[in-house]
Amino acid sequence: MTTTEKLYQLIQTLPKDQISQIFYFAESLHQRQQNPSQAIPRGTLTGLRGIAKRADSIPSDQELQTEYTDYLIQKYL
């Protein structure tokens, strides 16, 4: 019995909702195979890398502490 036949028999025993999940999974694998350059879909968090970088230099620990203290004062007063 081939792998395809085993998979077919196994899928026949599953409920419809699980069969549709397997179908969507198989479709996504097929699309990745056809478009390997788009393995990571657009809109994921990986596309946001570097979005929160500061324009100026990295602040020192003291500057961060002062900034956070000012934030807390404004928030709770």
Backbone as XML, in Angstrom:
<?xml version="1.0"?>
<chain id="A" units="angstrom">
  <residue number="1" name="MET">
    <atom name="N" x="0.849" y="-1.173" z="0.000"/>
    <atom name="CA" x="0.000" y="0.000" z="0.000"/>
    <atom name="C" x="0.900" y="1.243" z="0.000"/>
  </residue>
  <residue number="2" name="THR">
    <atom name="N" x="0.613" y="2.170" z="-0.886"/>
    <atom name="CA" x="1.426" y="3.374" z="-0.995"/>
    <atom name="C" x="1.021" y="4.389" z="0.069"/>
  </residue>
  <residue number="3" name="THR">
    <atom name="N" x="1.844" y="5.374" z="0.221"/>
    <atom name="CA" x="1.573" y="6.431" z="1.189"/>
    <atom name="C" x="0.280" y="7.169" z="0.835"/>
  </residue>
  <residue number="4" name="THR">
    <atom name="N" x="0.069" y="7.382" z="-0.437"/>
    <atom name="CA" x="-1.143" y="8.060" z="-0.892"/>
    <atom name="C" x="-2.387" y="7.257" z="-0.507"/>
  </residue>
  <residue number="5" name="GLU">
    <atom name="N" x="-2.334" y="5.955" z="-0.680"/>
    <atom name="CA" x="-3.469" y="5.106" z="-0.318"/>
    <atom name="C" x="-3.705" y="5.099" z="1.192"/>
  </residue>
  <residue number="6" name="LYS">
    <atom name="N" x="-2.635" y="5.060" z="1.969"/>
    <atom name="CA" x="-2.760" y="5.106" z="3.425"/>
    <atom name="C" x="-3.385" y="6.431" z="3.871"/>
  </residue>
  <residue number="7" name="LEU">
    <atom name="N" x="-2.928" y="7.509" z="3.271"/>
    <atom name="CA" x="-3.460" y="8.828" z="3.604"/>
    <atom name="C" x="-4.936" y="8.919" z="3.236"/>
  </residue>
  <residue number="8" name="TYR">
    <atom name="N" x="-5.300" y="8.395" z="2.092"/>
    <atom name="CA" x="-6.689" y="8.408" z="1.645"/>
    <atom name="C" x="-7.587" y="7.635" z="2.614"/>
  </residue>
  <residue number="9" name="GLN">
    <atom name="N" x="-7.130" y="6.471" z="3.061"/>
    <atom name="CA" x="-7.910" y="5.679" z="4.015"/>
    <atom name="C" x="-8.055" y="6.399" z="5.345"/>
  </residue>
  <residue number="10" name="LEU">
    <atom name="N" x="-6.985" y="7.012" z="5.789"/>
    <atom name="CA" x="-7.023" y="7.738" z="7.057"/>
    <atom name="C" x="-7.983" y="8.921" z="6.983"/>
  </residue>
  <residue number="11" name="ILE">
    <atom name="N" x="-7.933" y="9.660" z="5.898"/>
    <atom name="CA" x="-8.794" y="10.824" z="5.742"/>
    <atom name="C" x="-10.262" y="10.422" z="5.694"/>
  </residue>
  <residue number="12" name="GLN">
    <atom name="N" x="-10.566" y="9.277" z="5.135"/>
    <atom name="CA" x="-11.951" y="8.814" z="5.062"/>
    <atom name="C" x="-12.566" y="8.593" z="6.443"/>
  </residue>
  <residue number="13" name="THR">
    <atom name="N" x="-11.744" y="8.355" z="7.451"/>
    <atom name="CA" x="-12.264" y="8.092" z="8.796"/>
    <atom name="C" x="-12.482" y="9.369" z="9.609"/>
  </residue>
  <residue number="14" name="LEU">
    <atom name="N" x="-12.038" y="10.506" z="9.099"/>
    <atom name="CA" x="-12.112" y="11.758" z="9.852"/>
    <atom name="C" x="-13.430" y="12.490" z="9.629"/>
  </residue>
  <residue number="15" name="PRO">
    <atom name="N" x="-13.834" y="13.336" z="10.596"/>
    <atom name="CA" x="-15.021" y="14.173" z="10.397"/>
    <atom name="C" x="-14.760" y="15.239" z="9.332"/>
  </residue>
  <residue number="16" name="LYS">
    <atom name="N" x="-15.859" y="15.803" z="8.788"/>
    <atom name="CA" x="-15.738" y="16.751" z="7.681"/>
    <atom name="C" x="-14.903" y="17.974" z="8.030"/>
  </residue>
  <residue number="17" name="ASP">
    <atom name="N" x="-15.034" y="18.510" z="9.255"/>
    <atom name="CA" x="-14.273" y="19.721" z="9.603"/>
    <atom name="C" x="-12.765" y="19.456" z="9.599"/>
  </residue>
  <residue number="18" name="GLN">
    <atom name="N" x="-12.365" y="18.280" z="10.043"/>
    <atom name="CA" x="-10.940" y="17.948" z="10.021"/>
    <atom name="C" x="-10.452" y="17.692" z="8.600"/>
  </residue>
  <residue number="19" name="ILE">
    <atom name="N" x="-11.307" y="17.140" z="7.768"/>
    <atom name="CA" x="-10.933" y="16.914" z="6.370"/>
    <atom name="C" x="-10.698" y="18.257" z="5.674"/>
  </residue>
  <residue number="20" name="SER">
    <atom name="N" x="-11.553" y="19.254" z="5.956"/>
    <atom name="CA" x="-11.363" y="20.568" z="5.336"/>
    <atom name="C" x="-10.080" y="21.230" z="5.842"/>
  </residue>
  <residue number="21" name="GLN">
    <atom name="N" x="-9.721" y="21.014" z="7.109"/>
    <atom name="CA" x="-8.461" y="21.549" z="7.623"/>
    <atom name="C" x="-7.274" y="20.933" z="6.891"/>
  </residue>
  <residue number="22" name="ILE">
    <atom name="N" x="-7.327" y="19.639" z="6.667"/>
    <atom name="CA" x="-6.260" y="18.960" z="5.926"/>
    <atom name="C" x="-6.179" y="19.489" z="4.506"/>
  </residue>
  <residue number="23" name="PHE">
    <atom name="N" x="-7.333" y="19.725" z="3.892"/>
    <atom name="CA" x="-7.366" y="20.252" z="2.533"/>
    <atom name="C" x="-6.701" y="21.629" z="2.465"/>
  </residue>
  <residue number="24" name="TYR">
    <atom name="N" x="-7.046" y="22.528" z="3.409"/>
    <atom name="CA" x="-6.449" y="23.867" z="3.412"/>
    <atom name="C" x="-4.943" y="23.805" z="3.651"/>
  </residue>
  <residue number="25" name="PHE">
    <atom name="N" x="-4.526" y="22.889" z="4.526"/>
    <atom name="CA" x="-3.102" y="22.699" z="4.782"/>
    <atom name="C" x="-2.376" y="22.235" z="3.517"/>
  </residue>
  <residue number="26" name="ALA">
    <atom name="N" x="-2.980" y="21.259" z="2.827"/>
    <atom name="CA" x="-2.370" y="20.748" z="1.595"/>
    <atom name="C" x="-2.294" y="21.837" z="0.528"/>
  </residue>
  <residue number="27" name="GLU">
    <atom name="N" x="-3.336" y="22.661" z="0.434"/>
    <atom name="CA" x="-3.312" y="23.763" z="-0.534"/>
    <atom name="C" x="-2.191" y="24.750" z="-0.222"/>
  </residue>
  <residue number="28" name="SER">
    <atom name="N" x="-2.012" y="25.065" z="1.055"/>
    <atom name="CA" x="-0.948" y="26.013" z="1.417"/>
    <atom name="C" x="0.427" y="25.434" z="1.107"/>
  </residue>
  <residue number="29" name="LEU">
    <atom name="N" x="0.613" y="24.140" z="1.332"/>
    <atom name="CA" x="1.888" y="23.507" z="0.973"/>
    <atom name="C" x="2.112" y="23.548" z="-0.535"/>
  </residue>
  <residue number="30" name="HIS">
    <atom name="N" x="1.054" y="23.331" z="-1.286"/>
    <atom name="CA" x="1.153" y="23.361" z="-2.746"/>
    <atom name="C" x="1.525" y="24.764" z="-3.236"/>
  </residue>
  <residue number="31" name="GLN">
    <atom name="N" x="0.920" y="25.788" z="-2.643"/>
    <atom name="CA" x="1.234" y="27.166" z="-3.036"/>
    <atom name="C" x="2.672" y="27.519" z="-2.700"/>
  </residue>
  <residue number="32" name="ARG">
    <atom name="N" x="3.155" y="27.061" z="-1.549"/>
    <atom name="CA" x="4.556" y="27.319" z="-1.181"/>
    <atom name="C" x="5.507" y="26.668" z="-2.167"/>
  </residue>
  <residue number="33" name="GLN">
    <atom name="N" x="5.142" y="25.489" z="-2.632"/>
    <atom name="CA" x="5.992" y="24.778" z="-3.575"/>
    <atom name="C" x="6.053" y="25.519" z="-4.910"/>
  </residue>
  <residue number="34" name="GLN">
    <atom name="N" x="4.941" y="26.111" z="-5.329"/>
    <atom name="CA" x="4.912" y="26.835" z="-6.590"/>
    <atom name="C" x="5.553" y="28.212" z="-6.488"/>
  </residue>
  <residue number="35" name="ASN">
    <atom name="N" x="5.506" y="28.846" z="-5.312"/>
    <atom name="CA" x="6.069" y="30.179" z="-5.102"/>
    <atom name="C" x="7.055" y="30.156" z="-3.930"/>
  </residue>
  <residue number="36" name="PRO">
    <atom name="N" x="8.224" y="29.569" z="-4.097"/>
    <atom name="CA" x="9.153" y="29.462" z="-2.961"/>
    <atom name="C" x="9.660" y="30.809" z="-2.459"/>
  </residue>
  <residue number="37" name="SER">
    <atom name="N" x="9.635" y="31.845" z="-3.290"/>
    <atom name="CA" x="10.113" y="33.152" z="-2.844"/>
    <atom name="C" x="9.150" y="33.786" z="-1.851"/>
  </residue>
  <residue number="38" name="GLN">
    <atom name="N" x="7.911" y="33.318" z="-1.801"/>
    <atom name="CA" x="6.920" y="33.862" z="-0.887"/>
    <atom name="C" x="6.565" y="32.847" z="0.192"/>
  </residue>
  <residue number="39" name="ALA">
    <atom name="N" x="7.578" y="32.205" z="0.754"/>
    <atom name="CA" x="7.341" y="31.206" z="1.783"/>
    <atom name="C" x="6.724" y="31.824" z="3.024"/>
  </residue>
  <residue number="40" name="ILE">
    <atom name="N" x="7.097" y="33.054" z="3.339"/>
    <atom name="CA" x="6.514" y="33.768" z="4.463"/>
    <atom name="C" x="5.502" y="34.752" z="3.888"/>
  </residue>
  <residue number="41" name="PRO">
    <atom name="N" x="4.234" y="34.587" z="4.217"/>
    <atom name="CA" x="3.222" y="35.464" z="3.630"/>
    <atom name="C" x="3.384" y="36.908" z="4.078"/>
  </residue>
  <residue number="42" name="ARG">
    <atom name="N" x="3.010" y="37.826" z="3.195"/>
    <atom name="CA" x="3.084" y="39.245" z="3.526"/>
    <atom name="C" x="2.096" y="39.539" z="4.642"/>
  </residue>
  <residue number="43" name="GLY">
    <atom name="N" x="2.440" y="40.526" z="5.461"/>
    <atom name="CA" x="1.560" y="40.910" z="6.542"/>
    <atom name="C" x="1.884" y="40.240" z="7.861"/>
  </residue>
  <residue number="44" name="THR">
    <atom name="N" x="2.863" y="39.357" z="7.876"/>
    <atom name="CA" x="3.243" y="38.730" z="9.132"/>
    <atom name="C" x="4.152" y="39.667" z="9.911"/>
  </residue>
  <residue number="45" name="LEU">
    <atom name="N" x="4.422" y="39.328" z="11.122"/>
    <atom name="CA" x="5.249" y="40.185" z="11.966"/>
    <atom name="C" x="6.672" y="40.333" z="11.440"/>
  </residue>
  <residue number="46" name="THR">
    <atom name="N" x="7.132" y="39.380" z="10.645"/>
    <atom name="CA" x="8.485" y="39.493" z="10.116"/>
    <atom name="C" x="8.613" y="40.689" z="9.192"/>
  </residue>
  <residue number="47" name="GLY">
    <atom name="N" x="7.507" y="41.102" z="8.588"/>
    <atom name="CA" x="7.531" y="42.269" z="7.721"/>
    <atom name="C" x="7.632" y="43.571" z="8.490"/>
  </residue>
  <residue number="48" name="LEU">
    <atom name="N" x="7.419" y="43.518" z="9.789"/>
    <atom name="CA" x="7.467" y="44.720" z="10.614"/>
    <atom name="C" x="8.806" y="44.913" z="11.306"/>
  </residue>
  <residue number="49" name="ARG">
    <atom name="N" x="9.760" y="44.059" z="11.016"/>
    <atom name="CA" x="11.064" y="44.136" z="11.665"/>
    <atom name="C" x="11.680" y="45.513" z="11.445"/>
  </residue>
  <residue number="50" name="GLY">
    <atom name="N" x="12.084" y="46.160" z="12.525"/>
    <atom name="CA" x="12.736" y="47.460" z="12.437"/>
    <atom name="C" x="11.788" y="48.634" z="12.421"/>
  </residue>
  <residue number="51" name="ILE">
    <atom name="N" x="10.489" y="48.393" z="12.530"/>
    <atom name="CA" x="9.527" y="49.488" z="12.433"/>
    <atom name="C" x="9.587" y="50.398" z="13.668"/>
  </residue>
  <residue number="52" name="ALA">
    <atom name="N" x="10.024" y="49.880" z="14.791"/>
    <atom name="CA" x="10.038" y="50.663" z="16.024"/>
    <atom name="C" x="11.417" y="51.254" z="16.329"/>
  </residue>
  <residue number="53" name="LYS">
    <atom name="N" x="12.291" y="51.292" z="15.371"/>
    <atom name="CA" x="13.619" y="51.850" z="15.607"/>
    <atom name="C" x="13.532" y="53.356" z="15.798"/>
  </residue>
  <residue number="54" name="ARG">
    <atom name="N" x="14.368" y="53.856" z="16.678"/>
    <atom name="CA" x="14.439" y="55.299" z="16.902"/>
    <atom name="C" x="15.264" y="55.946" z="15.804"/>
  </residue>
  <residue number="55" name="ALA">
    <atom name="N" x="14.914" y="57.167" z="15.490"/>
    <atom name="CA" x="15.650" y="57.902" z="14.463"/>
    <atom name="C" x="17.011" y="58.337" z="14.990"/>
  </residue>
  <residue number="56" name="ASP">
    <atom name="N" x="17.056" y="58.664" z="16.294"/>
    <atom name="CA" x="18.330" y="59.099" z="16.880"/>
    <atom name="C" x="19.096" y="57.903" z="17.437"/>
  </residue>
  <residue number="57" name="SER">
    <atom name="N" x="20.164" y="58.176" z="18.165"/>
    <atom name="CA" x="20.994" y="57.099" z="18.706"/>
    <atom name="C" x="20.276" y="56.375" z="19.843"/>
  </residue>
  <residue number="58" name="ILE">
    <atom name="N" x="20.791" y="55.228" z="20.212"/>
    <atom name="CA" x="20.199" y="54.419" z="21.276"/>
    <atom name="C" x="20.410" y="55.130" z="22.611"/>
  </residue>
  <residue number="59" name="PRO">
    <atom name="N" x="19.347" y="55.305" z="23.406"/>
    <atom name="CA" x="19.481" y="56.017" z="24.678"/>
    <atom name="C" x="20.231" y="55.180" z="25.719"/>
  </residue>
  <residue number="60" name="SER">
    <atom name="N" x="20.842" y="55.886" z="26.647"/>
    <atom name="CA" x="21.558" y="55.201" z="27.729"/>
    <atom name="C" x="20.548" y="54.681" z="28.745"/>
  </residue>
  <residue number="61" name="ASP">
    <atom name="N" x="21.040" y="53.866" z="29.688"/>
    <atom name="CA" x="20.164" y="53.323" z="30.725"/>
    <atom name="C" x="19.541" y="54.439" z="31.556"/>
  </residue>
  <residue number="62" name="GLN">
    <atom name="N" x="20.341" y="55.455" z="31.851"/>
    <atom name="CA" x="19.843" y="56.576" z="32.649"/>
    <atom name="C" x="18.736" y="57.330" z="31.895"/>
  </residue>
  <residue number="63" name="GLU">
    <atom name="N" x="18.923" y="57.531" z="30.606"/>
    <atom name="CA" x="17.909" y="58.221" z="29.812"/>
    <atom name="C" x="16.612" y="57.405" z="29.745"/>
  </residue>
  <residue number="64" name="LEU">
    <atom name="N" x="16.748" y="56.093" z="29.605"/>
    <atom name="CA" x="15.570" y="55.230" z="29.594"/>
    <atom name="C" x="14.827" y="55.275" z="30.925"/>
  </residue>
  <residue number="65" name="GLN">
    <atom name="N" x="15.578" y="55.266" z="32.016"/>
    <atom name="CA" x="14.964" y="55.316" z="33.336"/>
    <atom name="C" x="14.243" y="56.646" z="33.529"/>
  </residue>
  <residue number="66" name="THR">
    <atom name="N" x="14.860" y="57.730" z="33.113"/>
    <atom name="CA" x="14.237" y="59.051" z="33.225"/>
    <atom name="C" x="12.976" y="59.123" z="32.366"/>
  </residue>
  <residue number="67" name="GLU">
    <atom name="N" x="13.055" y="58.604" z="31.160"/>
    <atom name="CA" x="11.907" y="58.595" z="30.253"/>
    <atom name="C" x="10.751" y="57.782" z="30.834"/>
  </residue>
  <residue number="68" name="TYR">
    <atom name="N" x="11.065" y="56.644" z="31.421"/>
    <atom name="CA" x="10.033" y="55.797" z="32.012"/>
    <atom name="C" x="9.441" y="56.449" z="33.260"/>
  </residue>
  <residue number="69" name="THR">
    <atom name="N" x="10.273" y="57.085" z="34.048"/>
    <atom name="CA" x="9.789" y="57.790" z="35.225"/>
    <atom name="C" x="8.834" y="58.910" z="34.817"/>
  </residue>
  <residue number="70" name="ASP">
    <atom name="N" x="9.188" y="59.666" z="33.807"/>
    <atom name="CA" x="8.311" y="60.732" z="33.305"/>
    <atom name="C" x="6.986" y="60.159" z="32.807"/>
  </residue>
  <residue number="71" name="TYR">
    <atom name="N" x="7.055" y="59.035" z="32.135"/>
    <atom name="CA" x="5.840" y="58.380" z="31.634"/>
    <atom name="C" x="4.923" y="58.003" z="32.794"/>
  </residue>
  <residue number="72" name="LEU">
    <atom name="N" x="5.487" y="57.400" z="33.861"/>
    <atom name="CA" x="4.676" y="56.993" z="35.003"/>
    <atom name="C" x="4.076" y="58.191" z="35.725"/>
  </residue>
  <residue number="73" name="ILE">
    <atom name="N" x="4.845" y="59.257" z="35.831"/>
    <atom name="CA" x="4.336" y="60.479" z="36.475"/>
    <atom name="C" x="3.150" y="61.024" z="35.690"/>
  </residue>
  <residue number="74" name="GLN">
    <atom name="N" x="3.262" y="61.092" z="34.384"/>
    <atom name="CA" x="2.168" y="61.598" z="33.557"/>
    <atom name="C" x="0.962" y="60.669" z="33.604"/>
  </residue>
  <residue number="75" name="LYS">
    <atom name="N" x="1.204" y="59.388" z="33.707"/>
    <atom name="CA" x="0.116" y="58.423" z="33.694"/>
    <atom name="C" x="-0.693" y="58.447" z="34.990"/>
  </residue>
  <residue number="76" name="TYR">
    <atom name="N" x="-0.024" y="58.562" z="36.112"/>
    <atom name="CA" x="-0.704" y="58.421" z="37.403"/>
    <atom name="C" x="-0.945" y="59.740" z="38.142"/>
  </residue>
  <residue number="77" name="LEU">
    <atom name="N" x="-0.532" y="60.841" z="37.608"/>
    <atom name="CA" x="-0.824" y="62.125" z="38.256"/>
    <atom name="C" x="-1.796" y="62.947" z="37.480"/>
  </residue>
</chain>
